[in-house]
Amino acid sequence: MAEPSVSGTSIPRLDGPAKVMGRAKYALDLDIPGAAHGVAVRADRAHARIIGVDASKAEALPGVIAVVTAASVAPIDVRFGHISRDHPALAVDKVRYAGEPVALVVAETRRAAEKAARLVRVTYEDLPAVIDAEDALADGAPLLHEVHPGRTGDEGFHNTGADALEGNLCAANLIEWGDLEAELAAADVVVEGEYRYPMLYGYAMEPYNATALFEEGTLTVYTTAQHPYMVRDDLARMFALPLARVRVVVPYVGGGYGTKSYTKVEPLAALGAYATGRPVRVALSVEEAIFTTRSDGAVIRARSAFKSDGTLLARDFDIVMNSGAYSDNSPLVCAKLAARAFGPYRLNALRVRCRSAFTNTTPASSLRGFGAPQGNLAGELQMDEAADRLGIDARELRLLNVVRPGEEILPGKRGIDADLAADLELLTESLGWGEREGVGFGLAASDAGAHPTSTALVRIHGDGSASCAIGATELGQGSRTVLSQILADGLGLPFEKVSIVQSDTGVVAYERTTGASRTTTLVGRSLLAACDDARRRIRELAAEYAADVQDAPGGVVADGEHLSYGAVIRKWFGSGGEVVGVGAIRRHGEFEKLPPFWEIGASGVAVSVDEETGRVVVEQLTTVGDVGFAINPLLVHGQDLGAATMTLGAALSEELVYDGTTLSNPNVVEYRVPRVSDMPAKIDQILAERRDGIGPFGAKGGGEGAGNTIGAAVAAAVGRLLGRYPRELPLTPERVWRLAQEAAPDRETEAVRG
């Protein structure tokens, strides 16, 4: 692969880990002078009206500064939410899930706050609760929100069906085209089934934490947020402050995976600071973090219609999501699930109906690949089931129906910018398809990149070095390294002479989000535009004393003489100085059509099953990273392996389980995430680099796609071994054992026939 070159020089492509200068600084490391500690008093029931809060004993304890409730900070509106402002930082009038914060105890030490929190007494009037999503949508179900939450008008969310929301319906999306019933009638084979995807916890190693302070009329919050500018918007609305008076600073974040998207604990810390006049830190335990956010569980009923030659005619999906007590990002997950469920295949007709339900459970939000893993389970398993019934190889069935480069998956959207057929060939060759048992694989294409809004500021300093100020957050994915590579190439400078300043709304340029695998692609493009602007400014300075000025690596050639950036700047200013370049992209021109790019999923596994115990062992994992161009290959591999490993957890062990109205496993002992001992013995990570992306050097996003097909791939592999496909994740030993028992008579019958 040729090295990238935009600036006229060639910056070697790094193939190494993220380079972070010095020790990574986390929000928990910050030592804010005079900071008090806030601990939430949390509801011990799922649905109840609040009659009263008695904090007298807590307030009498030494070291306690205040006990804050929604009533005590009136007239501040404690509700927040980027799509719907329906989520109170502290419960107002009633609680809607067990674990919801009712009061915040602020004390000199965390221990004092925890002790005092146990002394706060809340009097409730219990209300009927609803835990299951389908029960919540039934007539007569207990209402969580008597007045249905409105929308904020968020620029990246389309209000499909929002005007018709009633009862416990949080969101609804419908995608359809063609004559579905006619295509179903014309089919030779129709595969039908119900599939269940679990509620999951993201388990970032650093739990949610934030420290807030009011100083000279400005609210400053240090936090673990993925999207600092969106948190700023929420806080500004809550406290009726201009955006210029809210500063959100995000140090290095210890993993996000989507679960740190949008506002989480920042309002709690800010309300504590507002009520006490002190800086207040709120740092959650793992259990408290589990009660803060999770992913949407889903029940998917699907039908897929095929001709006898394998042609896929139509698909029909009816999906119900369990989205918890408040909207958070579930309306967008609902929209994405609808757009991703049916897969990257040609269809004459389609109907996808997706509904998101409010329930008395922990609020759901984003998690890696949001919407795609849920829908892919049903969509890809039906491809495998159809292949068996039609007597067609499962790979060949997909190759027959998969869209080709440039074809539309969604009418009116950007055509596919990938060669999925070639990716599938790479994947199945690695897995030994046709040569071994227990193999499962799948394809996916996600409308990634979110809303294409990004800005960057590039500063060329008097010594010829350069820095860039951007709003994207470093989550451990290595964006600081990759953006430094892009900055170095854009200005023709050595890597060692550039730096990146990130995620401080008081300093850096506006960035809508850090998510949807968009940083390398979209922030990279705004960064290159800022480099071009900075170079234009350098040429303008040099043109004041030279007749002929041309770009050159690290500077210009002025009247035949090479001058470094620093030399041009010092000559123009007469001493030190700097040049600033601004770059921006928006939904215009080449970014007009959405999505900005498609994120490809092409992953698979080879497994073995112990039928006596039901234990599944993943022996091989293969990922195909179709990223256009891997600016840093090792980082791409890290992201793909991380995504696939996370979804292996969902496939085999992870599931939040409610016993009645109580979450029975809010800890990482009973909620079992993958361990090192669970990793496959063989891992094969393939890069597909065709420079077909809209990003720098033809790059596209990565970091979610590799995991989107893993759940279905594991289920398919297990199903091929047992002779019956599972339709519910995770595939715990008990579920697999039961499936083996159910499948045994079928296999005995087949053996007799054979």
Backbone hydrogen bonds, N-H to C=O, Kabsch-Sander energy under -0.5 kcal/mol:
donor,donor_aa,acceptor,acceptor_aa,energy
8,G,9,T,-0.6
11,I,4,P,-0.8
11,I,9,T,-0.6
20,V,18,A,-0.8
21,M,19,K,-0.6
26,Y,24,A,-0.6
29,D,26,Y,-1.2
30,L,26,Y,-0.6
30,L,27,A,-1.1
32,I,30,L,-0.7
35,A,32,I,-2.0
36,A,279,P,-3.4
37,H,107,A,-3.1
38,G,281,R,-3.3
39,V,105,V,-2.3
41,V,103,A,-3.2
42,R,40,A,-0.6
43,A,100,E,-2.7
48,A,95,V,-1.7
49,R,125,E,-2.9
50,I,93,D,-3.5
51,I,49,R,-0.6
51,I,123,T,-3.3
52,G,123,T,-1.4
54,D,121,R,-3.4
55,A,53,V,-0.7
59,E,55,A,-2.7
60,A,56,S,-1.1
61,L,58,A,-1.3
64,V,61,L,-1.6
65,I,106,V,-2.9
66,A,106,V,-1.8
68,V,66,A,-0.5
68,V,104,L,-3.2
73,V,69,T,-0.9
73,V,70,A,-0.6
74,A,71,A,-1.0
76,I,73,V,-2.2
77,D,238,M,-1.0
78,V,76,I,-0.8
80,F,87,H,-2.2
86,D,84,S,-2.1
87,H,80,F,-2.0
89,A,78,V,-2.4
91,A,101,P,-2.4
93,D,91,A,-0.6
94,K,92,V,-2.3
95,V,48,A,-2.6
99,G,43,A,-1.9
100,E,97,Y,-1.8
102,V,41,V,-3.7
103,A,41,V,-1.2
104,L,68,V,-2.6
105,V,39,V,-2.9
106,V,66,A,-3.1
106,V,104,L,-0.6
107,A,37,H,-2.5
107,A,105,V,-0.5
108,E,63,G,-2.5
113,A,109,T,-2.0
114,E,110,R,-2.8
115,K,111,R,-2.4
116,A,112,A,-2.3
117,A,113,A,-2.4
118,R,114,E,-1.3
119,L,116,A,-1.6
120,V,116,A,-0.6
120,V,117,A,-0.8
121,R,54,D,-2.5
122,V,120,V,-0.5
123,T,52,G,-2.9
125,E,49,R,-2.4
126,D,124,Y,-0.5
127,L,47,H,-2.7
136,A,132,D,-1.9
137,L,133,A,-1.3
138,A,135,D,-1.0
141,A,138,A,-1.7
146,E,144,L,-0.5
148,H,146,E,-0.6
152,T,83,I,-2.6
157,F,154,D,-1.6
159,N,157,F,-0.5
160,T,158,H,-2.0
162,A,159,N,-2.0
164,A,161,G,-1.3
165,L,162,A,-1.2
169,L,166,E,-2.1
170,C,168,N,-0.8
170,C,356,S,-2.9
171,A,356,S,-1.3
172,A,160,T,-0.7
173,N,354,C,-2.7
175,I,352,V,-2.3
177,W,350,L,-2.0
180,L,178,G,-1.0
183,E,179,D,-2.0
184,L,180,L,-2.5
185,A,181,E,-2.1
186,A,182,A,-1.6
187,A,183,E,-0.6
187,A,184,L,-0.8
188,D,306,F,-2.4
189,V,306,F,-2.1
191,V,304,S,-2.7
193,G,302,A,-1.8
195,Y,300,I,-2.8
196,R,727,R,-2.3
197,Y,298,A,-2.8
206,E,254,G,-1.4
210,A,282,V,-2.2
211,T,222,Y,-2.6
212,A,280,V,-2.5
213,L,220,T,-2.2
215,E,213,L,-0.5
215,E,218,T,-2.7
218,T,215,E,-1.6
219,L,245,R,-2.6
220,T,213,L,-2.8
220,T,218,T,-0.6
221,V,247,R,-2.6
222,Y,211,T,-3.0
223,T,221,V,-0.5
223,T,249,V,-2.3
224,T,209,N,-1.0
226,Q,260,K,-2.7
227,H,260,K,-0.5
230,M,227,H,-0.6
231,V,227,H,-2.0
232,R,228,P,-2.4
233,D,229,Y,-1.6
234,D,230,M,-1.9
235,L,231,V,-2.5
236,A,232,R,-2.5
237,R,233,D,-2.0
238,M,234,D,-2.3
239,F,235,L,-2.4
240,A,236,A,-0.6
240,A,237,R,-0.6
241,L,236,A,-2.0
245,R,242,P,-2.2
246,V,243,L,-1.7
247,R,219,L,-3.2
249,V,221,V,-3.2
249,V,247,R,-0.5
250,V,503,S,-3.0
252,Y,25,K,-1.6
253,V,474,E,-2.2
255,G,253,V,-2.0
259,T,256,G,-1.7
261,S,258,G,-1.6
269,A,265,V,-1.8
270,A,266,E,-2.5
271,L,267,P,-2.7
272,G,268,L,-2.1
273,A,269,A,-2.2
274,Y,270,A,-2.5
275,A,271,L,-2.4
276,T,272,G,-1.7
277,G,273,A,-2.4
280,V,212,A,-2.4
281,R,36,A,-2.9
282,V,210,A,-3.1
283,A,38,G,-0.5
284,L,208,Y,-2.7
289,A,285,S,-2.2
290,I,286,V,-2.2
291,F,287,E,-1.5
292,T,289,A,-1.6
293,T,289,A,-1.4
294,R,363,P,-1.0
295,S,200,L,-2.6
296,D,365,S,-0.5
297,G,322,N,-1.1
298,A,197,Y,-2.1
299,V,320,V,-2.3
300,I,195,Y,-3.1
301,R,299,V,-0.5
301,R,318,D,-2.7
302,A,193,G,-2.6
302,A,300,I,-0.6
303,R,316,D,-2.1
304,S,191,V,-2.2
305,A,314,A,-2.7
306,F,189,V,-2.9
307,K,311,T,-2.3
310,G,307,K,-2.0
313,L,305,A,-2.9
313,L,311,T,-0.6
314,A,305,A,-1.0
315,R,349,A,-1.3
316,D,303,R,-2.5
317,F,351,R,-3.0
318,D,301,R,-2.8
319,I,353,R,-3.1
320,V,299,V,-2.3
321,M,355,R,-3.2
322,N,297,G,-2.3
323,S,321,M,-0.8
323,S,357,A,-2.3
325,A,361,T,-1.9
329,N,364,A,-0.5
330,S,327,S,-2.6
330,S,364,A,-0.5
332,L,329,N,-0.8
333,V,329,N,-2.2
334,C,330,S,-3.0
335,A,331,P,-1.7
336,K,332,L,-2.7
337,L,333,V,-3.1
338,A,334,C,-2.0
339,A,335,A,-1.6
340,R,336,K,-1.3
341,A,337,L,-1.7
343,G,340,R,-0.9
345,Y,343,G,-1.5
346,R,401,N,-2.5
348,N,313,L,-2.2
349,A,313,L,-1.5
350,L,177,W,-2.7
351,R,315,R,-1.7
352,V,175,I,-2.9
353,R,317,F,-2.7
354,C,173,N,-2.8
354,C,352,V,-0.6
355,R,319,I,-2.5
356,S,171,A,-2.8
357,A,321,M,-2.5
358,F,168,N,-3.1
359,T,324,G,-1.3
360,N,130,V,-3.2
361,T,359,T,-1.8
364,A,323,S,-2.2
365,S,294,R,-2.5
368,R,257,Y,-1.9
370,F,367,L,-1.4
372,A,369,G,-2.8
375,G,371,G,-2.0
376,N,372,A,-2.7
377,L,373,P,-1.4
378,A,374,Q,-0.8
379,G,375,G,-2.5
380,E,376,N,-2.7
381,L,376,N,-0.5
381,L,377,L,-1.3
382,Q,378,A,-1.9
383,M,379,G,-0.9
384,D,380,E,-1.9
385,E,381,L,-2.8
386,A,382,Q,-2.2
387,A,383,M,-2.0
388,D,384,D,-1.9
389,R,385,E,-2.2
390,L,386,A,-2.6
391,G,387,A,-1.2
392,I,387,A,-2.2
397,L,393,D,-2.4
398,R,394,A,-1.4
399,L,395,R,-2.5
400,L,396,E,-2.1
401,N,397,L,-1.1
402,V,398,R,-2.4
403,V,344,P,-2.2
406,G,416,I,-3.1
407,E,404,R,-2.4
413,K,410,L,-2.2
414,R,594,L,-2.3
416,I,407,E,-3.3
420,L,418,A,-0.7
423,D,419,D,-1.9
424,L,420,L,-2.5
425,E,421,A,-1.9
426,L,422,A,-2.1
427,L,423,D,-2.4
428,T,424,L,-2.7
429,E,425,E,-1.9
430,S,426,L,-1.8
431,L,427,L,-1.8
432,G,428,T,-0.7
432,G,429,E,-0.8
433,W,428,T,-2.5
435,E,432,G,-2.5
436,R,432,G,-0.8
440,G,605,V,-2.6
442,G,603,S,-1.5
444,A,601,G,-1.9
446,S,599,E,-2.8
448,A,446,S,-1.7
448,A,597,F,-1.2
449,G,516,A,-2.2
453,T,451,H,-2.5
454,S,585,I,-1.8
455,T,510,Y,-1.4
456,A,583,G,-2.5
457,L,469,A,-1.6
458,V,581,G,-2.9
459,R,467,S,-3.2
460,I,458,V,-0.5
460,I,579,V,-2.9
461,H,459,R,-0.6
461,H,465,S,-2.7
462,G,577,G,-0.6
464,G,461,H,-2.2
466,A,497,K,-2.3
467,S,459,R,-2.3
468,C,499,S,-1.7
469,A,457,L,-2.8
470,I,468,C,-0.6
470,I,501,V,-2.6
471,G,455,T,-0.5
475,L,473,T,-0.8
482,V,478,G,-2.2
483,L,479,S,-2.9
484,S,480,R,-1.5
485,Q,481,T,-2.2
486,I,482,V,-2.3
487,L,483,L,-2.7
488,A,484,S,-2.8
489,D,485,Q,-2.3
490,G,486,I,-2.8
491,L,487,L,-1.5
492,G,488,A,-1.1
493,L,488,A,-2.3
497,K,494,P,-1.9
498,V,495,F,-1.4
499,S,466,A,-1.3
501,V,468,C,-3.3
503,S,470,I,-1.2
505,T,248,V,-2.4
507,V,504,D,-2.6
508,V,504,D,-3.0
509,A,469,A,-0.6
512,R,453,T,-0.9
518,R,515,G,-1.3
522,L,518,R,-2.9
523,V,518,R,-1.0
523,V,519,T,-0.7
524,G,519,T,-1.6
525,R,521,T,-1.0
526,S,522,L,-2.2
527,L,523,V,-2.6
528,L,524,G,-2.1
529,A,525,R,-2.1
530,A,526,S,-2.0
531,C,527,L,-2.1
532,D,528,L,-2.4
533,D,529,A,-2.1
534,A,530,A,-2.5
535,R,531,C,-2.4
536,R,532,D,-2.2
537,R,533,D,-2.1
538,I,534,A,-2.0
539,R,535,R,-2.6
540,E,536,R,-2.2
541,L,537,R,-2.1
542,A,538,I,-2.5
543,A,539,R,-2.3
544,E,540,E,-0.5
544,E,541,L,-1.2
545,Y,542,A,-1.7
546,A,542,A,-0.7
549,V,547,A,-0.5
550,Q,557,V,-2.1
552,A,555,G,-2.1
554,G,491,L,-1.3
555,G,552,A,-2.3
556,V,563,L,-2.6
557,V,550,Q,-2.9
558,A,556,V,-0.6
558,A,561,E,-3.1
559,D,548,D,-3.2
559,D,557,V,-0.6
561,E,558,A,-2.0
563,L,556,V,-3.2
563,L,561,E,-0.5
565,Y,554,G,-2.0
568,V,564,S,-2.1
569,I,565,Y,-2.5
570,R,566,G,-2.7
571,K,567,A,-2.1
572,W,568,V,-2.1
573,F,569,I,-2.7
574,G,570,R,-2.1
579,V,460,I,-2.2
581,G,458,V,-3.3
583,G,456,A,-2.5
585,I,454,S,-2.4
588,H,586,R,-2.2
591,F,588,H,-2.2
592,E,589,G,-1.9
597,F,448,A,-0.7
599,E,446,S,-2.7
600,I,598,W,-0.6
601,G,444,A,-2.9
602,A,600,I,-0.5
603,S,442,G,-0.8
604,G,622,T,-2.2
605,V,440,G,-2.7
606,A,620,Q,-1.9
607,V,438,G,-2.9
608,S,617,V,-2.2
610,D,615,R,-2.4
611,E,609,V,-0.9
613,T,610,D,-0.7
614,G,610,D,-3.2
615,R,610,D,-0.6
617,V,608,S,-2.6
618,V,616,V,-0.5
619,E,606,A,-2.4
619,E,617,V,-0.8
620,Q,606,A,-1.7
621,L,682,K,-2.1
622,T,604,G,-2.5
623,T,684,D,-2.0
624,V,602,A,-1.8
625,G,623,T,-0.6
625,G,686,I,-3.7
626,D,624,V,-1.2
627,V,625,G,-1.6
627,V,688,A,-0.5
628,G,688,A,-0.9
629,F,627,V,-2.7
631,I,629,F,-1.1
635,L,632,N,-0.6
636,V,632,N,-1.8
637,H,633,P,-2.5
638,G,634,L,-2.2
639,Q,635,L,-2.4
640,D,636,V,-2.7
641,L,637,H,-2.7
642,G,638,G,-2.3
643,A,639,Q,-2.5
644,A,640,D,-2.5
645,T,641,L,-2.6
646,M,642,G,-2.3
647,T,643,A,-1.9
648,L,644,A,-1.6
649,G,645,T,-1.5
650,A,646,M,-1.3
651,A,647,T,-2.0
652,L,648,L,-2.0
653,S,649,G,-2.7
654,E,649,G,-3.5
656,L,199,M,-2.3
657,V,655,E,-0.6
659,D,662,T,-3.4
660,G,658,Y,-0.8
662,T,659,D,-1.7
664,S,657,V,-2.7
664,S,662,T,-0.7
665,N,657,V,-0.6
667,N,665,N,-1.7
671,Y,667,N,-1.9
672,R,670,E,-1.0
673,V,671,Y,-0.7
678,D,675,R,-1.5
679,M,676,V,-1.6
682,K,619,E,-1.8
684,D,621,L,-2.8
685,Q,683,I,-0.5
686,I,623,T,-3.1
686,I,684,D,-0.6
688,A,625,G,-2.2
689,E,687,L,-0.7
690,R,688,A,-0.7
691,R,628,G,-3.2
693,G,698,G,-1.6
695,G,699,A,-2.4
698,G,695,G,-2.0
699,A,696,P,-1.5
700,K,627,V,-2.9
707,G,704,E,-1.6
708,N,704,E,-0.9
708,N,705,G,-0.8
709,T,705,G,-0.6
710,I,707,G,-1.1
711,G,707,G,-0.6
713,A,709,T,-2.3
714,V,710,I,-2.9
715,A,711,G,-2.1
716,A,712,A,-2.6
717,A,713,A,-2.4
718,V,714,V,-2.6
719,G,715,A,-2.5
720,R,716,A,-2.3
721,L,717,A,-1.4
722,L,718,V,-2.3
723,G,719,G,-2.3
724,R,719,G,-0.7
729,L,196,R,-2.2
731,L,651,A,-3.7
732,T,730,P,-1.7
736,V,732,T,-2.6
737,W,733,P,-2.7
738,R,734,E,-2.5
739,L,735,R,-2.3
740,A,736,V,-2.5
741,Q,737,W,-2.2
742,E,738,R,-2.4
743,A,739,L,-2.2
744,A,740,A,-1.3
747,R,743,A,-2.0
748,E,744,A,-2.3
749,T,745,P,-2.2
750,E,746,D,-2.2
751,A,747,R,-2.4
752,V,748,E,-2.0
753,R,749,T,-2.4
754,G,750,E,-2.6
